[in-house]
Amino acid sequence: MVQAQETVVLRGHIIDSLILAKVLDTILMMGGTFDLQDVSIGKTRQEASRANILIQASSPQLLAEILQAIQPHGAAVELERDCRCEAAPADGVFPEQFYATTHLPTQVRLQGQWIDVERIEMDLGIVVDTDRVGARALPMGEVKRGDLIVSGRTGVRVSPLQRPQERDVFSFMESQVSAERPHGHIIADVAKRMQVLRDRHRTGLPDCKVLLAGGPAIIHAGGREALTWLIDAGFIQVLFCGNALAAHDMEAELYGTSLGYGLSAGRAVPHGHEHHLRTINRIRAIGSIVAAVKSGVIKQGIMAACVQRGVQVVMAGTIRDDGPLPEVITDSIAAQAAMRAAIPGVGLALLIASTLHSVATGNLLPATIPTVCVDVNPAVPTKLADRGSFQAVGLVMDAASFLRDLARELGWRG
């Protein structure tokens, strides 16, 4: 028996992206029914489609659950009402019914007009500024008492991702995560995109930075030289890492070891377990990684290349860090804020060999930023690839092999 119903509208490339099919299937799986009242299909690749869907449910509660489930696909209730806002009851506390964001492009209706939500990111709230008629995503910890926070779902519109125009790996309609698939064509596509982004970045165009978030396995497995070359050649503009990647990179420079293992000798060296501690201690005595590079103590490697090429580095600490190095941000909230501040302008993200940094970075990225996650543990790239339809690609492979193959595609002769 139908006790509640609502009409929603889907807009965009909803046919070739399978969005319409996903929405209809979700409605049925959750126990609702639907009536396609009006469907207009675009006649060209550029022309958008539109579908009006009447959703019927046995109770208002079930209808609300269905509407919540299909909203991330872009299904918006077409009500000519502004979004509902409530004042935050205290610092660091959202109103009880606050709207929780996805990482997809989002708009809210404010003072009769649809406006884009700035700095969109998953799992945040939306604060509105009625004076300038603006809205932005806001972390829970940054809300101040009295801030106007969007509550409920009325007046909120989410836009699903459309198939990219570029005919590369990011335009496929499935998550590319498998240890058994050949990786060559995927790496070649990533290299082509990086080449285009570097060329555009050099001309001053926006949103052309490449972000790399990496773990110490890059050093241990032999990817240090390839990553150093990528930075030196101008293909990386932002680096997210922890204490370990930087410490072992500079350990390799000072002692020729990584975690005490001789990189050229291929064996553990006597007292090698001390090398990373002695490296951290030396940098702390100098005062900073930047000072160590500029003074000539650290001449080569990833951190030296970052300093010399002006790469923006954010180093986030963990509870297990030794030292840590002077630039490591030990306050996790402050580190998150620093990472978040570095995201604007990024056009491609490479998440390599670090579960913590890959997942953390992935959670900060808007869905519109193409993302490549590389790890020998398939759970990591699978988690990241599941975040979106087209923009995430996962590779189950060794980090050093990926970096070497990628660098060679871009001209490295190592």
N, C-alpha and C positions, 0 to 999 in steps of 0.2 A: 504494500500500500504506500503510495507516494504522499509524504507529509511535508516535504521541503524540496524546493527546486531553485536553481539559479542559472542564469545565462552567462557564459564566459566567452571570450574572444581570443583566438590565436591569430597572430600576424607574423609574417616573415616567410622564410623558405621552409615551410612546415611540411612539404611533401617529400622533397629529396633528402631532407635531414631526418625523416621518419618521426618528426615531433608529433604530428597529428596522430599517427598510429600509436605512439607511446602514451599519449594522453587518453585516447579512447580505451586502450587496454587497461590502463590504471583505473579508470572509472569502473569498468566491469569487474576487475579483480577485487576491488574494495566493496563491491556489493551495490553499486549504483547502476543507473541506466542513463542513456543519452539519446538525444535527438539532434541530428545535424540539420539546423534550420537554414543555414545559408553558407555555401562554400564557393569561394572565388579563387581560381587557380591562376597564378601568373603564367603568362605565355612565353616568357623568356627567362634566362638564368638570372637576370638582374631584377625582374619584376617580382614583387612579393605576392604571397597568397594570403587569404583570410578565411577563417572558419568561425561561424557562430555555433556554439554548442549549448543546448539546454540540458543541464544535468539534473537528474531526479534521484532522490534518496528517501529512505524510509524514516529518517529522523533528521532534525536540524544538526545534531551532533555528527552524524555520518556525513552529511553534506559538507560540514566544516572541515572534516578530516580529508575528504576528497579534494576540496578546494586547496587545502594546504599541500597535499601531495602533488598536485599538478601545476602549482604556481611556478616551481623552478623550471618547468618546460615553457613558460611564457604565457600560461593561461591566466588572463586577467578578467576579473569581474568588471563589466562595463557599467559602472555607476558614476554619474556625473557628480561625485562628491569628493571633496578634498580628503587627504589623509587625516586620520585622527591623531592628535598629539596630546601627550600627558607630560607634566613636569616631573623630572627625576626627584624622588623623595629624599635622596641624600647623596653625598659624594660617593662615587663608585657603585651606585645602585640604580638600575633601570626600573621604570614602572613595571608592575607585574605582568601586563599584557604587551610588553615591547615586541616590536617586529624584529626577528632575527634574520640577518642578511644571508644570502648566498654569495658566491663569488662571481655571479653573472651580472651583466649590465642591468642596472635598476633605476627606475624613475619613481618619483612620488608626485602626487597632484597637490599643488600648493597655490592658494589664492587663484584657483581656476585654471592653472596651467601645469602641464607635465614638465618637470625639471629632472635633470640627471643627478643621481646621487654620486658625489665625488668620493674618491679614494675607496672605491668598493672593494670589499674583502669578505670572506665568509665568516660567519659566527660573530658579527658585531651588531650594534644597534644603529639607528639613523637619527641624527640630531638635525633639527631644522632651524634656520635663521629667517624669521618672518620679515625682518627689516630689508634684507637683500634678496629675499625669496631664493634661498639656497638650502642645500642639504648635503650632508656628508656622512659616511660611515664612521662610527666612533667605538673604540674599545670600551668595554665595561669599566675598566679601571680609570679611564680618563673623564668619565661623565661627572659633571658638577651639579649639585643640588639646584633645581630650578630649570635646568636645560630642558628644552622641549624635545621629547623623544617620540618618534612615530610608534603608535600602538595599534594592534590589530592588522588587518590586511586590506581594509578599504583604502582606495587611493594609492595603492602600491602596484607597480607594474614591472615585471621581470622580463627581459628579452633573452631568448635562447640564442646560443651561438649559431651562426650561419656557416655553411661550408666555405672554407677559405678559397680565394680566387687562385692562389698559387697551386699548381699541380705537383705537389710534393707529398711527402709522407704525412704531413699534418692535414691533408685533405681526405684521408681514408676515414671510413665510417666505423672503425673498430679500434679497440685498444691494442696497440702493438707491443704486447708483452709475451715473449716466449724465448726460452733458451735454445730452441731448436730451429728458429727461423734465421736465415742469413741476414747479417747486419749491414753488409756493404752498401746496399742502396739507401738504407736509412741514414747512415753516416754521411754518404755523399749528398743527400738532400739537406741535412743539417749544415754541412760545410757550405753549400751554395747559399743558404739563407744567411749564414754568418758573413760570407763575402759581401752580400748585398747590404747587410746592416752596417758593416764597417765602412763601406763606400759612402753610404748615406750619412753615417755619423760624422765622417770627416768633412762633409759639406754643411754640417750644422743642422741637419733635419732632426726633428724630435722623435722620441720613442724608438731609438735605434741602438741602445746600449745592450750588451750581452752580459748577463749575470751568471756567474759560476759559483755554486755552493759545493764545497768539497771536503772530504775527510782525509785523514792521514794515510789511508790505504793507497792513495795516489802516490805517496812517497815510497811506501814499503814495496809496492808492486812494480815500481820503475817508471812511473808516469811523470816524474818531476821535470825532466828535460823537455818533454812535449808540451806540458802546460806552461813552462817558462817561455817557450818559443811563441805559443799562442798569445801570451800577454805582451811579449816584446813586439810582436807583429801587429798589435793593435786590435786583436779580435775579442779581447775581454776588457770590459770597463768597470765591472763591479765584482768583488770577491766576498763571499760569505764563508767563514770557516770558524774553527775553534782554536783553542790553544795548541792542539796536537799537530795539525797540519803545518802551522808556522814553525813550531819548535823542531819538528823532524826535518823540515826543509832546511832550516839553518844548521841543524846538526849535520846534515849531509854536506853542507858547505864547509863547516869547521872540522869535522872528523871523518867524513866519508862514510858515515854509517846512518842507518835509520833504525831507531829503537835498538841500537847496539849491534846491528847486523851490517857487515861490510857490504856496501852496494856493489863494489867492483870485485872484492875477494869472494863474495858469495858464501860467507860463513860468519858466525858470531866472532867478535874480536874480544880479546881480554879486557875486562872491565868496561865493555861497551854499554852495559846497562846504565852506566853513569853519564853517558854522553849527552842525553837530552837534558838532564838536570844541569850539567855544566854549561850547556848552551843557554838555557833559560837564565841561569845565574849571571852569565856574562852579559846578556842583553839587558837584564835588570840593572846591572852595574853601570852600563853605558847610559841607560835612561829610557830608550825606546828602540824599536826596530828601525824607525826612520833614521835616528841618529847613528845606529850601527851601520846602516847602508851608506849614509853620507860620509861617515868617517873611514869607510873602506874595510871595516871588519867583516861585513857581509858583502861580497862582491857579485855573486851569481845566485841564481835560483828564483823561486817563485816570489818570495817576499821582496828580494832586491828588484825584480822586474816590476812589481807593483809600485814600489816607491819611485823608481826611475821613470815609469810611464804614467804616473798620476792616477793609478787605479784606486777606486774607492774601496776600502777594505773595512768590513765589519766583523770583528772577532767576538763571538759569544762564548762565555765560559760554561763549564759544567762542574758538578760537585767533585769530580775525580781529577781535576786539573792539578798538575804540579806547577808551582810558581805562584801565579801564572805569569806569562809575558806581560809587559806593561800595558800594551794596547788592548788586552782582553777585557771585555765588559763583564764583570762578575755579577751584576744585578740583572736577573733574567728579564725583568720588565723593561729595564733600560735598554738591554740588548735587543729585545723585540721592537722597541720603539725606533732604535737606530736602524734595524733591518727594514722596518716599514718605511722609514724616511728615504731609504735608498731605492725603493721600488719604482717610483715615478721615473719615466724615461726608458725603462727596460722594455726591449722588444723581443727578447728570447732568453729563456732560463735553462741552464744546464745544471742538473742536480746529480752529483757524482760521488758515490762511495761513502755516504754518510747518512745513516737512517735518521738521526736526530735533526741534522741540518736540512736534509731533503724534505722531511715531513713539515718541519717548521716553516721553511721557505715556501713550500707548496701551499700551506694554509694562508700565507700572506699575499699570494699572487692573485690578481684578477683572472677570471677565466679566459680573458682575451689574449693573455700572454702565452705564446707557444712554449711548451715545456718538454724537456728531454730528461728522463731520469734513468741513470745507469747504476746498476748494482748487481753483485753476484747473488744476492738474496732476492728471489723473485717477489717476495712480499712487498718490498719497498717500491719498485716501479709499478707494481700492480695497484697499490694504494694510490699513487700519484696519478696514474693513467685513468683511474676510475673517477677522478674529480670532474672530468668534462668529456664532451663528445669528440671533439676534433683536435683540441690544442695540446693534448698530453700524449707523449710517446714514451714507452718504457722499453729498455734494453737490459736483458739479463746477460751480463758479460763483465769481464775484468775491466776495472777502471783504467789501468795503464794501457791496455790494448785499445780501448775506445779512444783515449786521448792521442795515442800515437797514430792510429788510423785517421782520426779527424785532422790532426796537424799535417799529415802527409797529403790529404785531400786539398789542403789549403797552401801547400808549397814547402812544407818542412822537409829537409833532406836527411834528418837524423835516422 
